[in-house]
Amino acid sequence: MTRKAPYKPALAKAGDPTLLADLEALVEPTTRGDPGSPLRWTCRSVRRLAQALQAQGHQVSRTLVAELLNAAGYSLQANRKTKEGDSHPDRDAQFARINTQVAAALAEKQPVISVDTKKKELVGDFRNNGREYRPQGNPEAVRVHDFLIKELGRAVPYGVYDLAANSGWVSVGVDHDTAAFAVNSIRQWWRTVGRARYPEATRLLITADGGGSNGSSGVRQVQQIGHGEGLI
């Protein structure tokens, strides 16, 4: 395969016949994406690539490296969380069964909720992203270091999403992310929102992942909600 016109302007500027091959050799080990795709990207910065080429004797700048990479169809990108490891062999069957149960409950006008603990946040005068209107030259002062304030602890948000109503509800605790906290959050959702929204409900279907506060130790406590609230 030959490289055509896109390289010519930058290479003409460089006047270096081996520059492109050496650049490709540096980039290729860190190239990601489908080789057949028109878009390729690299996780190395142009500064580091320029330094490596200079160490090989090339007279090259960061700007020229960027031009060559852009002409070759590369773009600089951050990594992305996509690797989950091996899937359970029955994963599809498990989700199909869950989907069937959810569809049946919704068809019968029974409440279905999805629950999970959200990102924990430090409580106190800490820096957060975002801006707000204040008098010019008078930004709100916050702590330099994000160290836990023991007296205040961390905020632990536990989210409850009602599928039928397409509505979310959040309980915020300041203790640990435990099964007891998760169960209490679900109970509070039912008493403050669910009971009024589903007055004819005879059961509550809860979907959740299997870690943290949603672990197996909380299953029996969740069953207690049903017994105490007249649900199964």
Rosetta constraint file for C-alpha pairs under 8 A:
AtomPair CA 3 CA 7 HARMONIC 7.17 0.50
AtomPair CA 4 CA 8 HARMONIC 7.46 0.50
AtomPair CA 5 CA 9 HARMONIC 7.87 0.50
AtomPair CA 6 CA 71 HARMONIC 5.10 0.50
AtomPair CA 6 CA 72 HARMONIC 6.90 0.50
AtomPair CA 7 CA 11 HARMONIC 5.96 0.50
AtomPair CA 7 CA 68 HARMONIC 6.37 0.50
AtomPair CA 7 CA 71 HARMONIC 5.87 0.50
AtomPair CA 7 CA 72 HARMONIC 7.09 0.50
AtomPair CA 8 CA 12 HARMONIC 5.79 0.50
AtomPair CA 9 CA 13 HARMONIC 6.36 0.50
AtomPair CA 10 CA 14 HARMONIC 6.39 0.50
AtomPair CA 10 CA 64 HARMONIC 6.75 0.50
AtomPair CA 10 CA 67 HARMONIC 6.39 0.50
AtomPair CA 10 CA 68 HARMONIC 6.16 0.50
AtomPair CA 11 CA 15 HARMONIC 6.00 0.50
AtomPair CA 11 CA 16 HARMONIC 6.84 0.50
AtomPair CA 11 CA 17 HARMONIC 7.73 0.50
AtomPair CA 11 CA 20 HARMONIC 7.79 0.50
AtomPair CA 11 CA 68 HARMONIC 7.74 0.50
AtomPair CA 12 CA 16 HARMONIC 7.98 0.50
AtomPair CA 14 CA 59 HARMONIC 7.79 0.50
AtomPair CA 14 CA 60 HARMONIC 7.32 0.50
AtomPair CA 14 CA 64 HARMONIC 7.76 0.50
AtomPair CA 16 CA 58 HARMONIC 7.68 0.50
AtomPair CA 18 CA 22 HARMONIC 6.27 0.50
AtomPair CA 19 CA 23 HARMONIC 6.09 0.50
AtomPair CA 19 CA 53 HARMONIC 7.93 0.50
AtomPair CA 19 CA 58 HARMONIC 6.93 0.50
AtomPair CA 20 CA 24 HARMONIC 6.14 0.50
AtomPair CA 20 CA 68 HARMONIC 7.79 0.50
AtomPair CA 21 CA 25 HARMONIC 6.21 0.50
AtomPair CA 22 CA 26 HARMONIC 6.38 0.50
AtomPair CA 22 CA 53 HARMONIC 7.35 0.50
AtomPair CA 23 CA 27 HARMONIC 6.20 0.50
AtomPair CA 23 CA 49 HARMONIC 7.52 0.50
AtomPair CA 23 CA 53 HARMONIC 7.13 0.50
AtomPair CA 24 CA 28 HARMONIC 5.65 0.50
AtomPair CA 25 CA 29 HARMONIC 7.40 0.50
AtomPair CA 26 CA 30 HARMONIC 7.98 0.50
AtomPair CA 26 CA 49 HARMONIC 7.26 0.50
AtomPair CA 27 CA 31 HARMONIC 6.06 0.50
AtomPair CA 27 CA 42 HARMONIC 6.71 0.50
AtomPair CA 27 CA 44 HARMONIC 7.46 0.50
AtomPair CA 27 CA 49 HARMONIC 7.97 0.50
AtomPair CA 30 CA 42 HARMONIC 6.00 0.50
AtomPair CA 30 CA 43 HARMONIC 6.46 0.50
AtomPair CA 30 CA 44 HARMONIC 7.41 0.50
AtomPair CA 31 CA 40 HARMONIC 7.01 0.50
AtomPair CA 31 CA 41 HARMONIC 6.04 0.50
AtomPair CA 31 CA 42 HARMONIC 5.07 0.50
AtomPair CA 31 CA 43 HARMONIC 7.41 0.50
AtomPair CA 32 CA 40 HARMONIC 6.51 0.50
AtomPair CA 32 CA 41 HARMONIC 6.05 0.50
AtomPair CA 32 CA 42 HARMONIC 6.59 0.50
AtomPair CA 33 CA 37 HARMONIC 7.38 0.50
AtomPair CA 33 CA 39 HARMONIC 7.67 0.50
AtomPair CA 33 CA 40 HARMONIC 5.95 0.50
AtomPair CA 33 CA 41 HARMONIC 7.22 0.50
AtomPair CA 34 CA 40 HARMONIC 7.52 0.50
AtomPair CA 35 CA 40 HARMONIC 7.49 0.50
AtomPair CA 38 CA 73 HARMONIC 6.83 0.50
AtomPair CA 39 CA 73 HARMONIC 5.77 0.50
AtomPair CA 39 CA 74 HARMONIC 6.43 0.50
AtomPair CA 39 CA 75 HARMONIC 7.82 0.50
AtomPair CA 40 CA 73 HARMONIC 5.97 0.50
AtomPair CA 40 CA 74 HARMONIC 4.74 0.50
AtomPair CA 40 CA 75 HARMONIC 6.66 0.50
AtomPair CA 41 CA 73 HARMONIC 7.67 0.50
AtomPair CA 41 CA 74 HARMONIC 4.48 0.50
AtomPair CA 41 CA 75 HARMONIC 4.65 0.50
AtomPair CA 41 CA 76 HARMONIC 5.71 0.50
AtomPair CA 41 CA 77 HARMONIC 6.54 0.50
AtomPair CA 42 CA 74 HARMONIC 6.68 0.50
AtomPair CA 42 CA 75 HARMONIC 6.56 0.50
AtomPair CA 42 CA 76 HARMONIC 5.56 0.50
AtomPair CA 42 CA 77 HARMONIC 6.75 0.50
AtomPair CA 43 CA 76 HARMONIC 6.22 0.50
AtomPair CA 43 CA 77 HARMONIC 6.21 0.50
AtomPair CA 43 CA 78 HARMONIC 6.69 0.50
AtomPair CA 43 CA 79 HARMONIC 7.67 0.50
AtomPair CA 44 CA 48 HARMONIC 6.72 0.50
AtomPair CA 44 CA 49 HARMONIC 6.87 0.50
AtomPair CA 44 CA 76 HARMONIC 7.51 0.50
AtomPair CA 45 CA 49 HARMONIC 6.36 0.50
AtomPair CA 45 CA 76 HARMONIC 7.19 0.50
AtomPair CA 46 CA 50 HARMONIC 5.91 0.50
AtomPair CA 46 CA 62 HARMONIC 5.44 0.50
AtomPair CA 46 CA 63 HARMONIC 7.88 0.50
AtomPair CA 46 CA 65 HARMONIC 6.11 0.50
AtomPair CA 46 CA 66 HARMONIC 6.11 0.50
AtomPair CA 47 CA 51 HARMONIC 6.23 0.50
AtomPair CA 47 CA 62 HARMONIC 5.52 0.50
AtomPair CA 48 CA 52 HARMONIC 6.20 0.50
AtomPair CA 49 CA 53 HARMONIC 6.23 0.50
AtomPair CA 49 CA 62 HARMONIC 7.78 0.50
AtomPair CA 49 CA 65 HARMONIC 7.34 0.50
AtomPair CA 50 CA 54 HARMONIC 6.06 0.50
AtomPair CA 50 CA 60 HARMONIC 6.31 0.50
AtomPair CA 50 CA 61 HARMONIC 5.91 0.50
AtomPair CA 50 CA 62 HARMONIC 5.44 0.50
AtomPair CA 50 CA 65 HARMONIC 6.42 0.50
AtomPair CA 51 CA 55 HARMONIC 6.21 0.50
AtomPair CA 52 CA 56 HARMONIC 6.59 0.50
AtomPair CA 53 CA 57 HARMONIC 6.62 0.50
AtomPair CA 53 CA 58 HARMONIC 5.53 0.50
AtomPair CA 53 CA 59 HARMONIC 7.88 0.50
AtomPair CA 53 CA 60 HARMONIC 7.08 0.50
AtomPair CA 54 CA 58 HARMONIC 4.82 0.50
AtomPair CA 54 CA 59 HARMONIC 6.08 0.50
AtomPair CA 54 CA 60 HARMONIC 6.43 0.50
AtomPair CA 60 CA 64 HARMONIC 6.38 0.50
AtomPair CA 60 CA 65 HARMONIC 7.15 0.50
AtomPair CA 61 CA 65 HARMONIC 6.39 0.50
AtomPair CA 62 CA 66 HARMONIC 6.15 0.50
AtomPair CA 63 CA 67 HARMONIC 6.28 0.50
AtomPair CA 64 CA 68 HARMONIC 6.25 0.50
AtomPair CA 65 CA 69 HARMONIC 6.19 0.50
AtomPair CA 66 CA 70 HARMONIC 6.01 0.50
AtomPair CA 67 CA 71 HARMONIC 6.05 0.50
AtomPair CA 68 CA 72 HARMONIC 6.23 0.50
AtomPair CA 69 CA 73 HARMONIC 6.40 0.50
AtomPair CA 69 CA 74 HARMONIC 5.23 0.50
AtomPair CA 69 CA 75 HARMONIC 7.30 0.50
AtomPair CA 70 CA 74 HARMONIC 5.29 0.50
AtomPair CA 70 CA 75 HARMONIC 6.54 0.50
AtomPair CA 87 CA 91 HARMONIC 6.54 0.50
AtomPair CA 90 CA 94 HARMONIC 6.06 0.50
AtomPair CA 91 CA 95 HARMONIC 6.36 0.50
AtomPair CA 92 CA 96 HARMONIC 6.06 0.50
AtomPair CA 93 CA 97 HARMONIC 6.16 0.50
AtomPair CA 94 CA 98 HARMONIC 6.29 0.50
AtomPair CA 95 CA 99 HARMONIC 6.01 0.50
AtomPair CA 96 CA 100 HARMONIC 6.19 0.50
AtomPair CA 97 CA 101 HARMONIC 6.27 0.50
AtomPair CA 98 CA 102 HARMONIC 6.16 0.50
AtomPair CA 99 CA 103 HARMONIC 6.05 0.50
AtomPair CA 100 CA 104 HARMONIC 6.15 0.50
AtomPair CA 101 CA 105 HARMONIC 6.24 0.50
AtomPair CA 102 CA 106 HARMONIC 6.16 0.50
AtomPair CA 102 CA 112 HARMONIC 6.80 0.50
AtomPair CA 102 CA 205 HARMONIC 7.36 0.50
AtomPair CA 103 CA 107 HARMONIC 6.10 0.50
AtomPair CA 104 CA 108 HARMONIC 6.35 0.50
AtomPair CA 105 CA 109 HARMONIC 6.36 0.50
AtomPair CA 105 CA 110 HARMONIC 5.12 0.50
AtomPair CA 105 CA 111 HARMONIC 7.07 0.50
AtomPair CA 105 CA 112 HARMONIC 6.98 0.50
AtomPair CA 105 CA 205 HARMONIC 7.36 0.50
AtomPair CA 106 CA 110 HARMONIC 5.59 0.50
AtomPair CA 106 CA 111 HARMONIC 6.87 0.50
AtomPair CA 106 CA 112 HARMONIC 6.95 0.50
AtomPair CA 106 CA 164 HARMONIC 6.80 0.50
AtomPair CA 109 CA 198 HARMONIC 7.97 0.50
AtomPair CA 109 CA 201 HARMONIC 7.50 0.50
AtomPair CA 110 CA 198 HARMONIC 7.28 0.50
AtomPair CA 110 CA 201 HARMONIC 5.49 0.50
AtomPair CA 110 CA 202 HARMONIC 7.18 0.50
AtomPair CA 110 CA 203 HARMONIC 6.51 0.50
AtomPair CA 110 CA 204 HARMONIC 6.63 0.50
AtomPair CA 110 CA 205 HARMONIC 7.78 0.50
AtomPair CA 111 CA 162 HARMONIC 7.34 0.50
AtomPair CA 111 CA 163 HARMONIC 7.89 0.50
AtomPair CA 111 CA 164 HARMONIC 7.16 0.50
AtomPair CA 111 CA 194 HARMONIC 7.64 0.50
AtomPair CA 111 CA 198 HARMONIC 6.79 0.50
AtomPair CA 111 CA 201 HARMONIC 6.93 0.50
AtomPair CA 111 CA 203 HARMONIC 7.29 0.50
AtomPair CA 111 CA 204 HARMONIC 5.37 0.50
AtomPair CA 111 CA 205 HARMONIC 6.39 0.50
AtomPair CA 112 CA 162 HARMONIC 6.10 0.50
AtomPair CA 112 CA 163 HARMONIC 5.92 0.50
AtomPair CA 112 CA 164 HARMONIC 6.99 0.50
AtomPair CA 112 CA 204 HARMONIC 6.10 0.50
AtomPair CA 112 CA 205 HARMONIC 4.73 0.50
AtomPair CA 112 CA 206 HARMONIC 5.92 0.50
AtomPair CA 112 CA 207 HARMONIC 7.71 0.50
AtomPair CA 113 CA 160 HARMONIC 6.35 0.50
AtomPair CA 113 CA 161 HARMONIC 5.32 0.50
AtomPair CA 113 CA 162 HARMONIC 4.60 0.50
AtomPair CA 113 CA 163 HARMONIC 5.89 0.50
AtomPair CA 113 CA 204 HARMONIC 7.82 0.50
AtomPair CA 113 CA 205 HARMONIC 6.40 0.50
AtomPair CA 113 CA 206 HARMONIC 5.06 0.50
AtomPair CA 113 CA 207 HARMONIC 6.29 0.50
AtomPair CA 114 CA 160 HARMONIC 5.85 0.50
AtomPair CA 114 CA 161 HARMONIC 5.10 0.50
AtomPair CA 114 CA 162 HARMONIC 6.71 0.50
AtomPair CA 114 CA 163 HARMONIC 7.37 0.50
AtomPair CA 114 CA 206 HARMONIC 5.82 0.50
AtomPair CA 114 CA 207 HARMONIC 4.73 0.50
AtomPair CA 114 CA 208 HARMONIC 5.82 0.50
AtomPair CA 115 CA 158 HARMONIC 7.30 0.50
AtomPair CA 115 CA 159 HARMONIC 5.59 0.50
AtomPair CA 115 CA 160 HARMONIC 4.67 0.50
AtomPair CA 115 CA 161 HARMONIC 6.32 0.50
AtomPair CA 115 CA 206 HARMONIC 7.21 0.50
AtomPair CA 115 CA 207 HARMONIC 6.47 0.50
AtomPair CA 115 CA 208 HARMONIC 5.40 0.50
AtomPair CA 116 CA 158 HARMONIC 5.86 0.50
AtomPair CA 116 CA 159 HARMONIC 5.45 0.50
AtomPair CA 116 CA 160 HARMONIC 6.96 0.50
AtomPair CA 116 CA 208 HARMONIC 6.41 0.50
AtomPair CA 116 CA 209 HARMONIC 7.40 0.50
AtomPair CA 116 CA 214 HARMONIC 7.47 0.50
AtomPair CA 117 CA 156 HARMONIC 7.24 0.50
AtomPair CA 117 CA 157 HARMONIC 5.93 0.50
AtomPair CA 117 CA 158 HARMONIC 4.33 0.50
AtomPair CA 117 CA 159 HARMONIC 6.04 0.50
AtomPair CA 117 CA 177 HARMONIC 7.66 0.50
AtomPair CA 117 CA 213 HARMONIC 7.47 0.50
AtomPair CA 118 CA 156 HARMONIC 7.09 0.50
AtomPair CA 118 CA 157 HARMONIC 5.34 0.50
AtomPair CA 118 CA 158 HARMONIC 5.88 0.50
AtomPair CA 118 CA 159 HARMONIC 6.72 0.50
AtomPair CA 119 CA 156 HARMONIC 7.21 0.50
AtomPair CA 119 CA 157 HARMONIC 6.99 0.50
AtomPair CA 120 CA 154 HARMONIC 6.44 0.50
AtomPair CA 120 CA 155 HARMONIC 5.68 0.50
AtomPair CA 120 CA 156 HARMONIC 4.94 0.50
AtomPair CA 120 CA 157 HARMONIC 6.64 0.50
AtomPair CA 121 CA 154 HARMONIC 5.52 0.50
AtomPair CA 121 CA 155 HARMONIC 5.17 0.50
AtomPair CA 121 CA 156 HARMONIC 6.87 0.50
AtomPair CA 122 CA 126 HARMONIC 7.55 0.50
AtomPair CA 122 CA 146 HARMONIC 7.86 0.50
AtomPair CA 122 CA 148 HARMONIC 6.42 0.50
AtomPair CA 122 CA 149 HARMONIC 7.81 0.50
AtomPair CA 122 CA 153 HARMONIC 6.56 0.50
AtomPair CA 122 CA 154 HARMONIC 4.52 0.50
AtomPair CA 122 CA 155 HARMONIC 6.17 0.50
AtomPair CA 123 CA 148 HARMONIC 7.87 0.50
AtomPair CA 123 CA 149 HARMONIC 7.32 0.50
AtomPair CA 123 CA 152 HARMONIC 5.86 0.50
AtomPair CA 123 CA 153 HARMONIC 6.10 0.50
AtomPair CA 123 CA 154 HARMONIC 5.38 0.50
AtomPair CA 123 CA 155 HARMONIC 6.18 0.50
AtomPair CA 124 CA 149 HARMONIC 7.22 0.50
AtomPair CA 124 CA 152 HARMONIC 7.07 0.50
AtomPair CA 125 CA 142 HARMONIC 5.25 0.50
AtomPair CA 125 CA 143 HARMONIC 6.17 0.50
AtomPair CA 126 CA 142 HARMONIC 5.33 0.50
AtomPair CA 126 CA 143 HARMONIC 5.35 0.50
AtomPair CA 126 CA 144 HARMONIC 7.78 0.50
AtomPair CA 126 CA 145 HARMONIC 7.93 0.50
AtomPair CA 126 CA 146 HARMONIC 6.49 0.50
AtomPair CA 127 CA 142 HARMONIC 5.83 0.50
AtomPair CA 127 CA 143 HARMONIC 6.84 0.50
AtomPair CA 127 CA 144 HARMONIC 7.92 0.50
AtomPair CA 134 CA 138 HARMONIC 6.62 0.50
AtomPair CA 134 CA 139 HARMONIC 6.67 0.50
AtomPair CA 135 CA 139 HARMONIC 7.67 0.50
AtomPair CA 148 CA 153 HARMONIC 6.46 0.50
AtomPair CA 148 CA 154 HARMONIC 7.58 0.50
AtomPair CA 149 CA 153 HARMONIC 5.78 0.50
AtomPair CA 152 CA 174 HARMONIC 7.73 0.50
AtomPair CA 153 CA 174 HARMONIC 6.18 0.50
AtomPair CA 153 CA 175 HARMONIC 7.50 0.50
AtomPair CA 154 CA 174 HARMONIC 5.46 0.50
AtomPair CA 154 CA 175 HARMONIC 7.29 0.50
AtomPair CA 155 CA 172 HARMONIC 6.20 0.50
AtomPair CA 155 CA 173 HARMONIC 5.72 0.50
AtomPair CA 155 CA 174 HARMONIC 4.81 0.50
AtomPair CA 155 CA 175 HARMONIC 7.68 0.50
AtomPair CA 156 CA 172 HARMONIC 5.37 0.50
AtomPair CA 156 CA 173 HARMONIC 4.96 0.50
AtomPair CA 156 CA 174 HARMONIC 5.83 0.50
AtomPair CA 156 CA 175 HARMONIC 7.23 0.50
AtomPair CA 156 CA 176 HARMONIC 7.45 0.50
AtomPair CA 156 CA 177 HARMONIC 6.77 0.50
AtomPair CA 157 CA 170 HARMONIC 6.27 0.50
AtomPair CA 157 CA 171 HARMONIC 5.68 0.50
AtomPair CA 157 CA 172 HARMONIC 4.34 0.50
AtomPair CA 157 CA 173 HARMONIC 6.41 0.50
AtomPair CA 158 CA 170 HARMONIC 5.54 0.50
AtomPair CA 158 CA 171 HARMONIC 5.19 0.50
AtomPair CA 158 CA 172 HARMONIC 6.22 0.50
AtomPair CA 158 CA 173 HARMONIC 7.91 0.50
AtomPair CA 158 CA 182 HARMONIC 6.97 0.50
AtomPair CA 158 CA 185 HARMONIC 6.94 0.50
AtomPair CA 159 CA 168 HARMONIC 6.99 0.50
AtomPair CA 159 CA 169 HARMONIC 5.85 0.50
AtomPair CA 159 CA 170 HARMONIC 4.52 0.50
AtomPair CA 159 CA 171 HARMONIC 6.54 0.50
AtomPair CA 160 CA 168 HARMONIC 5.73 0.50
AtomPair CA 160 CA 169 HARMONIC 5.13 0.50
AtomPair CA 160 CA 170 HARMONIC 6.14 0.50
AtomPair CA 160 CA 186 HARMONIC 7.27 0.50
AtomPair CA 160 CA 189 HARMONIC 7.49 0.50
AtomPair CA 161 CA 166 HARMONIC 7.10 0.50
AtomPair CA 161 CA 167 HARMONIC 5.81 0.50
AtomPair CA 161 CA 168 HARMONIC 4.41 0.50
AtomPair CA 161 CA 169 HARMONIC 6.35 0.50
AtomPair CA 162 CA 166 HARMONIC 5.59 0.50
AtomPair CA 162 CA 167 HARMONIC 5.24 0.50
AtomPair CA 162 CA 168 HARMONIC 6.17 0.50
AtomPair CA 163 CA 167 HARMONIC 7.03 0.50
AtomPair CA 169 CA 189 HARMONIC 7.27 0.50
AtomPair CA 171 CA 185 HARMONIC 5.89 0.50
AtomPair CA 173 CA 181 HARMONIC 7.66 0.50
AtomPair CA 176 CA 181 HARMONIC 7.68 0.50
AtomPair CA 177 CA 181 HARMONIC 6.44 0.50
AtomPair CA 177 CA 182 HARMONIC 7.48 0.50
AtomPair CA 177 CA 212 HARMONIC 6.96 0.50
AtomPair CA 177 CA 213 HARMONIC 5.61 0.50
AtomPair CA 178 CA 182 HARMONIC 6.41 0.50
AtomPair CA 178 CA 212 HARMONIC 6.98 0.50
AtomPair CA 178 CA 213 HARMONIC 4.53 0.50
AtomPair CA 179 CA 183 HARMONIC 6.12 0.50
AtomPair CA 179 CA 212 HARMONIC 7.66 0.50
AtomPair CA 179 CA 213 HARMONIC 4.30 0.50
AtomPair CA 179 CA 214 HARMONIC 6.15 0.50
AtomPair CA 179 CA 215 HARMONIC 7.02 0.50
AtomPair CA 179 CA 217 HARMONIC 6.76 0.50
AtomPair CA 179 CA 218 HARMONIC 4.80 0.50
AtomPair CA 179 CA 221 HARMONIC 7.80 0.50
AtomPair CA 180 CA 184 HARMONIC 6.10 0.50
AtomPair CA 180 CA 213 HARMONIC 7.70 0.50
AtomPair CA 180 CA 218 HARMONIC 6.97 0.50
AtomPair CA 180 CA 221 HARMONIC 7.33 0.50
AtomPair CA 181 CA 185 HARMONIC 6.15 0.50
AtomPair CA 181 CA 213 HARMONIC 7.40 0.50
AtomPair CA 182 CA 186 HARMONIC 6.37 0.50
AtomPair CA 182 CA 213 HARMONIC 5.90 0.50
AtomPair CA 182 CA 214 HARMONIC 7.03 0.50
AtomPair CA 182 CA 218 HARMONIC 7.97 0.50
AtomPair CA 183 CA 187 HARMONIC 6.15 0.50
AtomPair CA 183 CA 218 HARMONIC 7.21 0.50
AtomPair CA 183 CA 221 HARMONIC 6.52 0.50
AtomPair CA 183 CA 222 HARMONIC 5.75 0.50
AtomPair CA 183 CA 225 HARMONIC 7.61 0.50
AtomPair CA 184 CA 188 HARMONIC 6.08 0.50
AtomPair CA 185 CA 189 HARMONIC 6.21 0.50
AtomPair CA 186 CA 190 HARMONIC 6.27 0.50
AtomPair CA 187 CA 191 HARMONIC 6.26 0.50
AtomPair CA 187 CA 225 HARMONIC 6.36 0.50
AtomPair CA 188 CA 192 HARMONIC 5.97 0.50
AtomPair CA 189 CA 193 HARMONIC 5.45 0.50
AtomPair CA 189 CA 194 HARMONIC 6.12 0.50
AtomPair CA 190 CA 194 HARMONIC 4.14 0.50
AtomPair CA 190 CA 195 HARMONIC 5.43 0.50
AtomPair CA 191 CA 195 HARMONIC 5.72 0.50
AtomPair CA 191 CA 196 HARMONIC 7.95 0.50
AtomPair CA 192 CA 196 HARMONIC 7.54 0.50
AtomPair CA 193 CA 197 HARMONIC 6.22 0.50
AtomPair CA 194 CA 198 HARMONIC 5.86 0.50
AtomPair CA 195 CA 199 HARMONIC 5.53 0.50
AtomPair CA 195 CA 201 HARMONIC 7.95 0.50
AtomPair CA 201 CA 231 HARMONIC 7.45 0.50
AtomPair CA 202 CA 230 HARMONIC 7.08 0.50
AtomPair CA 202 CA 231 HARMONIC 5.09 0.50
AtomPair CA 202 CA 232 HARMONIC 6.60 0.50
AtomPair CA 203 CA 226 HARMONIC 7.34 0.50
AtomPair CA 203 CA 231 HARMONIC 4.48 0.50
AtomPair CA 203 CA 232 HARMONIC 4.60 0.50
AtomPair CA 204 CA 226 HARMONIC 7.52 0.50
AtomPair CA 204 CA 231 HARMONIC 6.50 0.50
AtomPair CA 204 CA 232 HARMONIC 6.65 0.50
AtomPair CA 208 CA 214 HARMONIC 6.67 0.50
AtomPair CA 209 CA 214 HARMONIC 6.48 0.50
AtomPair CA 209 CA 215 HARMONIC 7.99 0.50
AtomPair CA 210 CA 214 HARMONIC 5.46 0.50
AtomPair CA 210 CA 215 HARMONIC 5.04 0.50
AtomPair CA 210 CA 216 HARMONIC 7.10 0.50
AtomPair CA 211 CA 215 HARMONIC 4.84 0.50
AtomPair CA 213 CA 218 HARMONIC 7.14 0.50
AtomPair CA 214 CA 218 HARMONIC 6.24 0.50
AtomPair CA 214 CA 219 HARMONIC 7.89 0.50
AtomPair CA 215 CA 219 HARMONIC 7.41 0.50
AtomPair CA 217 CA 221 HARMONIC 7.80 0.50
AtomPair CA 218 CA 222 HARMONIC 6.16 0.50
AtomPair CA 219 CA 223 HARMONIC 6.39 0.50
AtomPair CA 220 CA 224 HARMONIC 6.55 0.50
AtomPair CA 221 CA 225 HARMONIC 6.92 0.50
AtomPair CA 222 CA 226 HARMONIC 7.02 0.50
AtomPair CA 223 CA 227 HARMONIC 6.48 0.50
AtomPair CA 223 CA 232 HARMONIC 7.53 0.50
AtomPair CA 224 CA 228 HARMONIC 5.95 0.50
AtomPair CA 225 CA 229 HARMONIC 5.91 0.50
AtomPair CA 225 CA 231 HARMONIC 7.61 0.50
AtomPair CA 226 CA 230 HARMONIC 5.77 0.50
AtomPair CA 226 CA 231 HARMONIC 4.18 0.50
AtomPair CA 226 CA 232 HARMONIC 5.01 0.50
AtomPair CA 227 CA 231 HARMONIC 5.97 0.50
AtomPair CA 227 CA 232 HARMONIC 6.69 0.50
